[in-house]
Amino acid sequence: MSSGRLAIGVVGGAHGVKGQFKVKPFTAAPRDIAAYGPVWAGDRQLNLSIMGMTAAGMVIVRAAEISDRDSAAALRGTELEVERTAFPEADSDEIYHADLIGLAVETVDGETLGTLVALHDFGAGEIAEVRPAEGPTLMLPFDADFVPDIELVARRVVVAPPDGLLDPADDRALAGRSGGRRSDGDG
């Protein structure tokens, strides 16, 4: 388990004139941003109360420590964080994303690909962003078919990327790594 603080949302801007503000939640249930106790906004600790939701999925909150629109507006873009210890222990078949960030990524053949720097979900399943020792980051599928093993104690993730995904001779891999432009006259 990682320690320190984890972001659970980011302030989108002020809402009204009495110090309320909108938060884009990173939690599975949007209203959970107030469920973990006090949050940190930089070096300020805030106690949040949920006031409502916007049509765009933002949570409208009030913090006792913020009393006017200018103070709320000054928080725009600030991540709201909680202590890692505020989260419950994950079930035996679950892992928090935060515990995966920074792990070494290796293929099933033992080839080191780099370090896991982010997990993304654009709607079609999770994607792991891996930073190699040099060059641009790699985007790899992150599901049971392509990630056969995660070893938190050994601090590594083992991946089985689809055939050809990492082969530099494969045009698709080259196109993905060079921004999609080919230099062979075909496009």
DASUL-V189170 format. One record per helix or strand of 2 or more residues. SS is the DSSP state (H for helix, E for strand). FROM is the first residue (numbers start at 1). LEN is the number of residues. Records with the same first field share a line. If there is no record, write none. Layout:
SS=FROM-LEN / FROM-LEN
This chain:
E=5-10 / 21-5 / 39-3 / 44-3 / 48-6 / 59-5 / 79-5 / 104-4 / 112-10 / 126-6 / 138-4 / 149-3 / 156-4
H=30-5 / 69-6 / 84-3 / 97-4 / 171-7
